Amino acid sequence: MRAEWMNKATNPVLEVLDQATTANLWLSKSDINANIQLLSGDQPSKNTVYRAFGDLVDYGFIRPCDSDSSMLQITERGRGYLQGELDASQIEPVDETSS
């Protein structure tokens, strides 16, 4: 289930990153946006895509690369949501101070 913090770009961002991560690739925000815009259908605007990144990181659905924070990958939590195993409306933001 979608949570109120999610927007129209949440699923497309996660889908692009899921495929990239499966191929062991890291993508930049601009790479992700470009791939979303190549998809057929009703694509979210660039601003909507970029707004999604912060919340997806905050809620632990995607993560930045340790050596280059501009590069992103999906997490197991993000995959769980895509596969319908996780109800995003029940998820709290990740507390980075306890990691």
N, CA, C and O atoms as a printed pandas DataFrame, in Angstrom:
     atom_number atom_name residue_name chain_id  residue_number  x_coord  y_coord  z_coord
0              1         N          MET        A               1    0.840   -1.180    0.000
1              2        CA          MET        A               1    0.000    0.000    0.000
2              3         C          MET        A               1    0.888    1.247    0.000
3              4         O          MET        A               1    1.919    1.295    0.671
4              5         N          ARG        A               2    0.467    2.245   -0.762
5              6        CA          ARG        A               2    1.213    3.499   -0.833
6              7         C          ARG        A               2    1.016    4.301    0.446
7              8         O          ARG        A               2   -0.030    4.240    1.091
8              9         N          ALA        A               3    2.048    5.047    0.787
9             10        CA          ALA        A               3    1.995    5.928    1.951
10            11         C          ALA        A               3    1.815    7.366    1.479
11            12         O          ALA        A               3    2.061    7.681    0.315
12            13         N          GLU        A               4    1.384    8.231    2.388
13            14        CA          GLU        A               4    1.127    9.624    2.013
14            15         C          GLU        A               4    2.380   10.361    1.554
15            16         O          GLU        A               4    2.264   11.336    0.811
16            17         N          TRP        A               5    3.568    9.937    1.966
17            18        CA          TRP        A               5    4.804   10.602    1.549
18            19         C          TRP        A               5    5.214   10.231    0.122
19            20         O          TRP        A               5    6.088   10.881   -0.451
20            21         N          MET        A               6    4.608    9.213   -0.449
21            22        CA          MET        A               6    4.958    8.760   -1.793
22            23         C          MET        A               6    4.301    9.656   -2.851
23            24         O          MET        A               6    3.272   10.282   -2.597
24            25         N          ASN        A               7    4.915    9.705   -4.040
25            26        CA          ASN        A               7    4.318   10.458   -5.128
26            27         C          ASN        A               7    4.277    9.605   -6.400
27            28         O          ASN        A               7    4.611    8.420   -6.369
28            29         N          LYS        A               8    3.877   10.196   -7.485
29            30        CA          LYS        A               8    3.711    9.503   -8.764
30            31         C          LYS        A               8    5.016    8.874   -9.277
31            32         O          LYS        A               8    4.980    7.959  -10.099
32            33         N          ALA        A               9    6.159    9.358   -8.796
33            34        CA          ALA        A               9    7.449    8.849   -9.256
34            35         C          ALA        A               9    8.003    7.719   -8.394
35            36         O          ALA        A               9    8.981    7.077   -8.776
36            37         N          THR        A              10    7.397    7.470   -7.245
37            38        CA          THR        A              10    7.948    6.467   -6.326
38            39         C          THR        A              10    8.136    5.111   -6.997
39            40         O          THR        A              10    9.245    4.576   -7.004
40            41         N          ASN        A              11    7.085    4.557   -7.552
41            42        CA          ASN        A              11    7.209    3.230   -8.171
42            43         C          ASN        A              11    8.142    3.231   -9.375
43            44         O          ASN        A              11    8.970    2.326   -9.482
44            45         N          PRO        A              12    8.053    4.210  -10.299
45            46        CA          PRO        A              12    8.999    4.203  -11.415
46            47         C          PRO        A              12   10.461    4.291  -10.968
47            48         O          PRO        A              12   11.319    3.620  -11.542
48            49         N          VAL        A              13   10.753    5.101   -9.959
49            50        CA          VAL        A              13   12.132    5.194   -9.447
50            51         C          VAL        A              13   12.570    3.827   -8.931
51            52         O          VAL        A              13   13.655    3.349   -9.262
52            53         N          LEU        A              14   11.723    3.205   -8.121
53            54        CA          LEU        A              14   12.075    1.900   -7.557
54            55         C          LEU        A              14   12.211    0.832   -8.641
55            56         O          LEU        A              14   13.097   -0.017   -8.553
56            57         N          GLU        A              15   11.362    0.857   -9.648
57            58        CA          GLU        A              15   11.439   -0.130  -10.725
58            59         C          GLU        A              15   12.728    0.009  -11.529
59            60         O          GLU        A              15   13.366   -0.992  -11.854
60            61         N          VAL        A              16   13.114    1.245  -11.852
61            62        CA          VAL        A              16   14.364    1.469  -12.584
62            63         C          VAL        A              16   15.549    1.015  -11.732
63            64         O          VAL        A              16   16.445    0.331  -12.227
64            65         N          LEU        A              17   15.555    1.393  -10.455
65            66        CA          LEU        A              17   16.670    1.001   -9.586
66            67         C          LEU        A              17   16.701   -0.496   -9.318
67            68         O          LEU        A              17   17.780   -1.065   -9.151
68            69         N          ASP        A              18   15.554   -1.142   -9.273
69            70        CA          ASP        A              18   15.521   -2.586   -9.077
70            71         C          ASP        A              18   16.234   -3.289  -10.236
71            72         O          ASP        A              18   17.046   -4.188  -10.018
72            73         N          GLN        A              19   15.931   -2.885  -11.438
73            74        CA          GLN        A              19   16.582   -3.491  -12.601
74            75         C          GLN        A              19   18.075   -3.176  -12.634
75            76         O          GLN        A              19   18.886   -4.045  -12.952
76            77         N          ALA        A              20   18.439   -1.944  -12.310
77            78        CA          ALA        A              20   19.857   -1.572  -12.307
78            79         C          ALA        A              20   20.626   -2.324  -11.227
79            80         O          ALA        A              20   21.732   -2.807  -11.467
80            81         N          THR        A              21   20.040   -2.419  -10.043
81            82        CA          THR        A              21   20.714   -3.096   -8.940
82            83         C          THR        A              21   20.866   -4.588   -9.225
83            84         O          THR        A              21   21.875   -5.191   -8.860
84            85         N          THR        A              22   19.870   -5.182   -9.874
85            86        CA          THR        A              22   19.973   -6.593  -10.271
86            87         C          THR        A              22   21.179   -6.802  -11.180
87            88         O          THR        A              22   21.825   -7.849  -11.139
88            89         N          ALA        A              23   21.477   -5.792  -12.003
89            90        CA          ALA        A              23   22.642   -5.850  -12.896
90            91         C          ALA        A              23   23.904   -5.324  -12.207
91            92         O          ALA        A              23   24.938   -5.147  -12.851
92            93         N          ASN        A              24   23.814   -5.075  -10.893
93            94        CA          ASN        A              24   24.923   -4.569  -10.086
94            95         C          ASN        A              24   25.412   -3.200  -10.561
95            96         O          ASN        A              24   26.611   -2.918  -10.561
96            97         N          LEU        A              25   24.454   -2.352  -10.966
97            98        CA          LEU        A              25   24.770   -1.003  -11.421
98            99         C          LEU        A              25   24.269    0.022  -10.412
99           100         O          LEU        A              25   23.243   -0.178   -9.761
100          101         N          TRP        A              26   24.993    1.098  -10.293
101          102        CA          TRP        A              26   24.569    2.255   -9.526
102          103         C          TRP        A              26   24.157    3.307  -10.541
103          104         O          TRP        A              26   24.825    3.466  -11.562
104          105         N          LEU        A              27   23.068    4.033  -10.285
105          106        CA          LEU        A              27   22.617    5.072  -11.195
106          107         C          LEU        A              27   22.551    6.416  -10.484
107          108         O          LEU        A              27   22.253    6.491   -9.292
108          109         N          SER        A              28   22.834    7.482  -11.238
109          110        CA          SER        A              28   22.680    8.831  -10.702
110          111         C          SER        A              28   21.217    9.242  -10.815
111          112         O          SER        A              28   20.431    8.596  -11.509
112          113         N          LYS        A              29   20.866   10.311  -10.133
113          114        CA          LYS        A              29   19.491   10.808  -10.202
114          115         C          LYS        A              29   19.113   11.147  -11.642
115          116         O          LYS        A              29   17.994   10.862  -12.068
116          117         N          SER        A              30   20.028   11.748  -12.390
117          118        CA          SER        A              30   19.712   12.092  -13.780
118          119         C          SER        A              30   19.567   10.841  -14.639
119          120         O          SER        A              30   18.737   10.815  -15.549
120          121         N          ASP        A              31   20.364    9.793  -14.366
121          122        CA          ASP        A              31   20.211    8.520  -15.090
122          123         C          ASP        A              31   18.835    7.909  -14.813
123          124         O          ASP        A              31   18.173    7.410  -15.724
124          125         N          ILE        A              32   18.419    7.954  -13.564
125          126        CA          ILE        A              32   17.125    7.396  -13.178
126          127         C          ILE        A              32   16.010    8.160  -13.882
127          128         O          ILE        A              32   15.106    7.557  -14.460
128          129         N          ASN        A              33   16.076    9.489  -13.831
129          130        CA          ASN        A              33   15.055   10.299  -14.485
130          131         C          ASN        A              33   15.005   10.015  -15.978
131          132         O          ASN        A              33   13.921    9.876  -16.545
132          133         N          ALA        A              34   16.164    9.928  -16.622
133          134        CA          ALA        A              34   16.191    9.661  -18.067
134          135         C          ALA        A              34   15.552    8.322  -18.386
135          136         O          ALA        A              34   14.811    8.211  -19.363
136          137         N          ASN        A              35   15.822    7.307  -17.585
137          138        CA          ASN        A              35   15.231    5.991  -17.822
138          139         C          ASN        A              35   13.728    6.002  -17.602
139          140         O          ASN        A              35   12.993    5.348  -18.341
140          141         N          ILE        A              36   13.262    6.727  -16.607
141          142        CA          ILE        A              36   11.824    6.828  -16.372
142          143         C          ILE        A              36   11.150    7.504  -17.557
143          144         O          ILE        A              36   10.076    7.080  -17.983
144          145         N          GLN        A              37   11.767    8.546  -18.089
145          146        CA          GLN        A              37   11.169    9.275  -19.206
146          147         C          GLN        A              37   11.127    8.428  -20.472
147          148         O          GLN        A              37   10.340    8.716  -21.375
148          149         N          LEU        A              38   11.958    7.387  -20.560
149          150        CA          LEU        A              38   11.942    6.484  -21.711
150          151         C          LEU        A              38   10.818    5.453  -21.628
151          152         O          LEU        A              38   10.451    4.845  -22.634
152          153         N          LEU        A              39   10.275    5.261  -20.430
153          154        CA          LEU        A              39    9.193    4.300  -20.260
154          155         C          LEU        A              39    7.946    4.794  -20.973
155          156         O          LEU        A              39    7.713    5.998  -21.076
156          157         N          SER        A              40    7.152    3.864  -21.461
157          158        CA          SER        A              40    5.893    4.279  -22.078
158          159         C          SER        A              40    4.865    4.560  -20.995
159          160         O          SER        A              40    5.002    4.102  -19.860
160          161         N          GLY        A              41    3.855    5.301  -21.345
161          162        CA          GLY        A              41    2.794    5.592  -20.392
162          163         C          GLY        A              41    2.879    6.999  -19.854
163          164         O          GLY        A              41    3.470    7.882  -20.476
164          165         N          ASP        A              42    2.290    7.200  -18.707
165          166        CA          ASP        A              42    2.167    8.513  -18.094
166          167         C          ASP        A              42    3.348    8.746  -17.149
167          168         O          ASP        A              42    3.296    8.369  -15.978
168          169         N          GLN        A              43    4.406    9.365  -17.661
169          170        CA          GLN        A              43    5.610    9.571  -16.861
170          171         C          GLN        A              43    5.469   10.777  -15.935
171          172         O          GLN        A              43    4.847   11.776  -16.293
172          173         N          PRO        A              44    6.050   10.674  -14.748
173          174        CA          PRO        A              44    6.061   11.818  -13.840
174          175         C          PRO        A              44    7.045   12.879  -14.361
175          176         O          PRO        A              44    7.973   12.556  -15.102
176          177         N          SER        A              45    6.841   14.126  -13.975
177          178        CA          SER        A              45    7.749   15.193  -14.375
178          179         C          SER        A              45    9.097   15.029  -13.677
179          180         O          SER        A              45    9.219   14.304  -12.690
180          181         N          LYS        A              46   10.095   15.711  -14.206
181          182        CA          LYS        A              46   11.436   15.672  -13.612
182          183         C          LYS        A              46   11.385   16.148  -12.157
183          184         O          LYS        A              46   12.024   15.545  -11.294
184          185         N          ASN        A              47   10.642   17.209  -11.874
185          186        CA          ASN        A              47   10.533   17.708  -10.498
186          187         C          ASN        A              47    9.927   16.665   -9.574
187          188         O          ASN        A              47   10.369   16.517   -8.435
188          189         N          THR        A              48    8.925   15.944  -10.046
189          190        CA          THR        A              48    8.288   14.903   -9.241
190          191         C          THR        A              48    9.271   13.775   -8.965
191          192         O          THR        A              48    9.334   13.261   -7.848
192          193         N          VAL        A              49   10.037   13.392   -9.979
193          194        CA          VAL        A              49   11.050   12.348   -9.802
194          195         C          VAL        A              49   12.069   12.787   -8.762
195          196         O          VAL        A              49   12.388   12.026   -7.848
196          197         N          TYR        A              50   12.581   13.999   -8.889
197          198        CA          TYR        A              50   13.605   14.471   -7.959
198          199         C          TYR        A              50   13.071   14.629   -6.536
199          200         O          TYR        A              50   13.814   14.419   -5.577
200          201         N          ARG        A              51   11.800   14.993   -6.383
201          202        CA          ARG        A              51   11.205   15.081   -5.036
202          203         C          ARG        A              51   11.120   13.695   -4.379
203          204         O          ARG        A              51   11.203   13.581   -3.156
204          205         N          ALA        A              52   10.958   12.676   -5.169
205          206        CA          ALA        A              52   10.823   11.320   -4.615
206          207         C          ALA        A              52   12.113   10.812   -3.979
207          208         O          ALA        A              52   12.057   10.028   -3.032
208          209         N          PHE        A              53   13.256   11.232   -4.468
209          210        CA          PHE        A              53   14.525   10.686   -3.979
210          211         C          PHE        A              53   14.731   10.858   -2.483
211          212         O          PHE        A              53   15.105    9.902   -1.804
212          213         N          GLY        A              54   14.498   12.046   -1.954
213          214        CA          GLY        A              54   14.735   12.301   -0.531
214          215         C          GLY        A              54   13.908   11.402    0.369
215          216         O          GLY        A              54   14.427   10.815    1.318
216          217         N          ASP        A              55   12.624   11.295    0.071
217          218        CA          ASP        A              55   11.758   10.443    0.890
218          219         C          ASP        A              55   12.144    8.977    0.762
219          220         O          ASP        A              55   12.118    8.242    1.749
220          221         N          LEU        A              56   12.498    8.548   -0.433
221          222        CA          LEU        A              56   12.882    7.140   -0.614
222          223         C          LEU        A              56   14.144    6.808    0.179
223          224         O          LEU        A              56   14.266    5.701    0.704
224          225         N          VAL        A              57   15.071    7.739    0.273
225          226        CA          VAL        A              57   16.261    7.542    1.118
226          227         C          VAL        A              57   15.853    7.580    2.590
227          228         O          VAL        A              57   16.249    6.712    3.368
228          229         N          ASP        A              58   15.061    8.587    2.972
229          230        CA          ASP        A              58   14.649    8.732    4.375
230          231         C          ASP        A              58   13.931    7.495    4.905
231          232         O          ASP        A              58   14.090    7.133    6.071
232          233         N          TYR        A              59   13.144    6.851    4.055
233          234        CA          TYR        A              59   12.373    5.678    4.479
234          235         C          TYR        A              59   13.100    4.358    4.185
235          236         O          TYR        A              59   12.535    3.281    4.380
236          237         N          GLY        A              60   14.338    4.442    3.722
237          238        CA          GLY        A              60   15.157    3.244    3.545
238          239         C          GLY        A              60   14.815    2.407    2.331
239          240         O          GLY        A              60   15.142    1.221    2.297
240          241         N          PHE        A              61   14.165    2.989    1.329
241          242        CA          PHE        A              61   13.827    2.242    0.117
242          243         C          PHE        A              61   14.958    2.277   -0.908
243          244         O          PHE        A              61   15.087    1.363   -1.723
244          245         N          ILE        A              62   15.770    3.321   -0.871
245          246        CA          ILE        A              62   16.957    3.413   -1.720
246          247         C          ILE        A              62   18.102    3.919   -0.859
247          248         O          ILE        A              62   17.889    4.483    0.215
248          249         N          ARG        A              63   19.325    3.710   -1.346
249          250        CA          ARG        A              63   20.474    4.175   -0.569
250          251         C          ARG        A              63   21.536    4.737   -1.499
251          252         O          ARG        A              63   21.684    4.289   -2.637
252          253         N          PRO        A              64   22.281    5.732   -0.998
253          254        CA          PRO        A              64   23.391    6.251   -1.785
254          255         C          PRO        A              64   24.621    5.361   -1.632
255          256         O          PRO        A              64   24.787    4.669   -0.627
256          257         N          CYS        A              65   25.461    5.393   -2.630
257          258        CA          CYS        A              65   26.737    4.674   -2.601
258          259         C          CYS        A              65   27.618    5.305   -1.521
259          260         O          CYS        A              65   27.620    6.526   -1.363
260          261         N          ASP        A              66   28.358    4.491   -0.784
261          262        CA          ASP        A              66   29.232    5.007    0.274
262          263         C          ASP        A              66   30.308    5.944   -0.262
263          264         O          ASP        A              66   30.653    6.929    0.390
264          265         N          SER        A              67   30.841    5.644   -1.448
265          266        CA          SER        A              67   31.937    6.449   -1.988
266          267         C          SER        A              67   31.468    7.602   -2.876
267          268         O          SER        A              67   32.256    8.497   -3.181
268          269         N          ASP        A              68   30.198    7.597   -3.298
269          270        CA          ASP        A              68   29.673    8.654   -4.161
270          271         C          ASP        A              68   28.178    8.794   -3.907
271          272         O          ASP        A              68   27.373    8.052   -4.470
272          273         N          SER        A              69   27.814    9.745   -3.062
273          274        CA          SER        A              69   26.419    9.863   -2.623
274          275         C          SER        A              69   25.460   10.257   -3.741
275          276         O          SER        A              69   24.247   10.254   -3.534
276          277         N          SER        A              70   25.978   10.596   -4.917
277          278        CA          SER        A              70   25.080   10.927   -6.027
278          279         C          SER        A              70   24.605    9.682   -6.775
279          280         O          SER        A              70   23.727    9.768   -7.634
280          281         N          MET        A              71   25.180    8.536   -6.451
281          282        CA          MET        A              71   24.806    7.278   -7.088
282          283         C          MET        A              71   23.912    6.487   -6.138
283          284         O          MET        A              71   24.167    6.442   -4.934
284          285         N          LEU        A              72   22.856    5.859   -6.683
285          286        CA          LEU        A              72   21.832    5.220   -5.862
286          287         C          LEU        A              72   21.579    3.767   -6.253
287          288         O          LEU        A              72   21.796    3.372   -7.399
288          289         N          GLN        A              73   21.117    2.977   -5.281
289          290        CA          GLN        A              73   20.641    1.612   -5.497
290          291         C          GLN        A              73   19.411    1.386   -4.627
291          292         O          GLN        A              73   19.218    2.062   -3.617
292          293         N          ILE        A              74   18.585    0.427   -5.032
293          294        CA          ILE        A              74   17.424    0.041   -4.231
294          295         C          ILE        A              74   17.900   -0.832   -3.070
295          296         O          ILE        A              74   18.916   -1.518   -3.180
296          297         N          THR        A              75   17.169   -0.802   -1.965
297          298        CA          THR        A              75   17.484   -1.638   -0.803
298          299         C          THR        A              75   16.529   -2.831   -0.752
299          300         O          THR        A              75   15.593   -2.919   -1.547
300          301         N          GLU        A              76   16.768   -3.732    0.174
301          302        CA          GLU        A              76   15.852   -4.865    0.368
302          303         C          GLU        A              76   14.468   -4.368    0.776
303          304         O          GLU        A              76   13.461   -4.960    0.390
304          305         N          ARG        A              77   14.409   -3.296    1.546
305          306        CA          ARG        A              77   13.118   -2.713    1.929
306          307         C          ARG        A              77   12.380   -2.222    0.682
307          308         O          ARG        A              77   11.176   -2.437    0.543
308          309         N          GLY        A              78   13.098   -1.568   -0.215
309          310        CA          GLY        A              78   12.496   -1.098   -1.463
310          311         C          GLY        A              78   11.998   -2.242   -2.319
311          312         O          GLY        A              78   10.922   -2.162   -2.912
312          313         N          ARG        A              79   12.779   -3.307   -2.382
313          314        CA          ARG        A              79   12.357   -4.494   -3.142
314          315         C          ARG        A              79   11.135   -5.137   -2.501
315          316         O          ARG        A              79   10.222   -5.576   -3.201
316          317         N          GLY        A              80   11.117   -5.194   -1.187
317          318        CA          GLY        A              80    9.965   -5.758   -0.482
318          319         C          GLY        A              80    8.689   -4.999   -0.802
319          320         O          GLY        A              80    7.630   -5.600   -0.977
320          321         N          TYR        A              81    8.790   -3.674   -0.878
321          322        CA          TYR        A              81    7.622   -2.877   -1.246
322          323         C          TYR        A              81    7.184   -3.195   -2.682
323          324         O          TYR        A              81    6.000   -3.413   -2.936
324          325         N          LEU        A              82    8.139   -3.222   -3.619
325          326        CA          LEU        A              82    7.802   -3.506   -5.020
326          327         C          LEU        A              82    7.141   -4.865   -5.185
327          328         O          LEU        A              82    6.256   -5.034   -6.024
328          329         N          GLN        A              83    7.572   -5.836   -4.382
329          330        CA          GLN        A              83    7.050   -7.196   -4.494
330          331         C          GLN        A              83    5.768   -7.392   -3.685
331          332         O          GLN        A              83    5.243   -8.503   -3.612
332          333         N          GLY        A              84    5.268   -6.324   -3.081
333          334        CA          GLY        A              84    4.022   -6.396   -2.333
334          335         C          GLY        A              84    4.155   -7.040   -0.966
335          336         O          GLY        A              84    3.150   -7.409   -0.357
336          337         N          GLU        A              85    5.380   -7.183   -0.474
337          338        CA          GLU        A              85    5.618   -7.814    0.821
338          339         C          GLU        A              85    5.623   -6.812    1.970
339          340         O          GLU        A              85    5.684   -7.199    3.137
340          341         N          LEU        A              86    5.560   -5.527    1.638
341          342        CA          LEU        A              86    5.707   -4.481    2.635
342          343         C          LEU        A              86    4.641   -3.416    2.418
343          344         O          LEU        A              86    4.441   -2.954    1.295
344          345         N          ASP        A              87    3.971   -3.032    3.468
345          346        CA          ASP        A              87    2.971   -1.970    3.425
346          347         C          ASP        A              87    3.683   -0.666    3.779
347          348         O          ASP        A              87    3.993   -0.418    4.945
348          349         N          ALA        A              88    3.939    0.159    2.773
349          350        CA          ALA        A              88    4.704    1.394    2.982
350          351         C          ALA        A              88    4.018    2.350    3.947
351          352         O          ALA        A              88    4.687    3.164    4.583
352          353         N          SER        A              89    2.713    2.268    4.068
353          354        CA          SER        A              89    2.013    3.170    4.985
354          355         C          SER        A              89    2.302    2.827    6.449
355          356         O          SER        A              89    1.991    3.617    7.341
356          357         N          GLN        A              90    2.886    1.673    6.698
357          358        CA          GLN        A              90    3.227    1.249    8.062
358          359         C          GLN        A              90    4.705    1.454    8.386
359          360         O          GLN        A              90    5.151    1.108    9.480
360          361         N          ILE        A              91    5.470    2.011    7.445
361          362        CA          ILE        A              91    6.915    2.166    7.608
362          363         C          ILE        A              91    7.252    3.534    8.187
363          364         O          ILE        A              91    6.663    4.542    7.796
364          365         N          GLU        A              92    8.181    3.567    9.103
365          366        CA          GLU        A              92    8.695    4.817    9.671
366          367         C          GLU        A              92   10.020    5.150    8.981
367          368         O          GLU        A              92   10.682    4.265    8.439
368          369         N          PRO        A              93   10.404    6.433    9.004
369          370        CA          PRO        A              93   11.718    6.797    8.437
370          371         C          PRO        A              93   12.835    6.046    9.151
371          372         O          PRO        A              93   12.714    5.696   10.325
372          373         N          VAL        A              94   13.916    5.805    8.431
373          374        CA          VAL        A              94   15.082    5.128    8.990
374          375         C          VAL        A              94   15.804    6.111    9.902
375          376         O          VAL        A              94   16.049    7.255    9.521
376          377         N          ASP        A              95   16.141    5.666   11.096
377          378        CA          ASP        A              95   16.886    6.490   12.045
378          379         C          ASP        A              95   18.369    6.238   11.821
379          380         O          ASP        A              95   18.909    5.232   12.282
380          381         N          GLU        A              96   19.029    7.150   11.116
381          382        CA          GLU        A              96   20.433    6.952   10.755
382          383         C          GLU        A              96   21.355    7.033   11.962
383          384         O          GLU        A              96   22.477    6.529   11.897
384          385         N          THR        A              97   20.928    7.645   13.060
385          386        CA          THR        A              97   21.788    7.750   14.226
386          387         C          THR        A              97   21.945    6.422   14.943
387          388         O          THR        A              97   22.913    6.224   15.677
388          389         N          SER        A              98   20.991    5.498   14.737
389          390        CA          SER        A              98   21.082    4.197   15.395
390          391         C          SER        A              98   21.737    3.138   14.520
391          392         O          SER        A              98   21.883    1.995   14.953
392          393         N          SER        A              99   22.141    3.494   13.284
393          394        CA          SER        A              99   22.768    2.511   12.399
394          395         C          SER        A              99   24.232    2.386   12.672
395          396         O          SER        A              99   24.917    1.601   12.016
